[in-house]
């Protein structure tokens, strides 16, 4: 009985979000790399599909990744989450860049098939967004309409710098940066300077949010008192993304 009630609650939540499905699928990489797990989350009336890569410390099923996917679904953006190979093995340090880019290539191909004519976007949280940027800089994949970074890791915590952004101006599609004002991996002045130097870049500051979008309680500007500060941060990021998709050359 408890299992049935839990399933009903999940079903009710899905209906509230307008989700047709949250479907576990398999992402095939290559004979050498094998397969990884993926999740396709589709709202009832999607306007776009986002291939969404996870960070270095947690996989696609982490609460933060689920919250991102749910927030995007609320604004009619479907998502394809997937694991990099290291997240499904005993080897926990991230894979070298070549393996990450091969994984992204397979995810983009699957995402393009699932999108079925909808605009396709690529991005991710932290490390995943950074790898997505390298993928686009190297391959300039014409199937992707833009890049969406959920907390771009501009530099290690406590070590400000911009070397991780040197390749970004060479990317030839619009880029959206969603960054918390308390993110210790993206000093505000440095990130602002980076984005101002990129012709098709937009930057949205998420008030009091940290690198994982956790926001301080009672932050100013919170519109809906029924939401926690962190929930409001996810909603703000998703709404800005939806507006940016419609007008990618205007500030988010």
Buried (B, 14 or more C-beta within 10 A) or exposed (E): EEEEEEEEEEEEEBEEBBBBEBEEEEBEBEEEBEBBBBBBBBBEEBBBBBBBBBBBBBBBBBEBBBBBBBBBBBBBBBBBBBBBBBBBEEEEEBBEEEBBBBBBBBBBBBBBEBBEEBBBBBBBBBBBBBBBBBBBBBEEBEEBBBBBBBBBBBBEEEEBEBEBBEBBBEBEBBBBBBBBBBBBBBBBEBBBEBBEEBEBBBBBBBBBBBBBBBBBEEBEEBEEEEBBBBBBBBBBBBBBBBBBBEEBEEEB
